[in-house]
Every structure is written in structure tokens, then in C-alpha cells.
Amino acid sequence: MNFDHLFATATRDATHPAGLIPYDCQRRLALDPERGSRQSEIPTGLGKTAAAVFLVRDSSGGDSHA
């Protein structure tokens, strides 16, 4: 499962039955192997929290890169 599919699956609801498409900054944050070594400067309202959920999942042994 790739990140876009994982993100869409995790963001499904009654309003968005197919889920949401991640912003480029969310994709870069989730897939960047150096993500823990620097501060993210992403503007308010562009999905930092949604992307962070996947960072926590990945760091706990999940595979968001498959």
C-alpha cells in the first residue's frame, strides 16, 4: 500500500467516501527518511496533524512505504 492509498483510506468519512488526497507537503513529510532531524515549516491549515499521524504509525513499526 502506498502513502496516497493509506492516506485516502484513513481519511474516509461520510463527506469524503473515497478519502482525501494528501498535499505534497504531507507526502514529503511522511516519506522523508530524514524527517526527524529537522523542523517542518508548513503553513497552518495544510494538514500537519494528518501527516503526523502517519509518522507515528510508521515509527511504531507500520510500513507506510509499501
N, C-alpha and C positions, 0 to 999 in steps of 0.2 A: 504494500500500500504506500503510495507516495504522499508527500505532505499535503498537497492540494486536496486529495481524496479524503485523507484523515481529517483535515480542517472542515471540509464540507459535511462529513459525517457527524462531527462533533457539534456543528452549529445548526443542525436541522431543528426546525420547530414548525408550528402551525403556519406562521407567516412566510417562512422560507423552507418549504418541504424538501428542496434539493440541497439545502445548506448554503453557506456563503463561500465566496471565492476569497482567498486571502489576499491582502495587499502585498505588494512586492516587499515592503519593509518587514512584514510578518514572515514571509517566506525566507528572506535573507537572515533574519534573526534566528529562526528555527533551524536552519540548515548550516549556519556558520560554525565550524568546529572551534573557532577562537572566541565564541560569543561570551564566555565567562571572563575574558581578560580585558574587557573594555566596557565603558559606559555606553548605553544606547541613547542616542538623541533623536527621538521620534516625537513629532508633534502630538499634542493632546487630541484625542478622538480618532486616532488611526489604528487602534487595535493592539496596543502593547499588552494589555491584560490577556487577550485571547491568545496571542503568540506565546506569552509566558507560561500559559497552561501546558503547552506542548513542550516547552523547555523542561518543566518539572517532570512531565511524563517521560521524556527522553532520558533525563538524568537518573530516573529511578529504574531504568532497565528496559523501558519501552523502545521500540525501534521505529521512529518517525521517518527514517531514511529508506525504508524498504520499498 
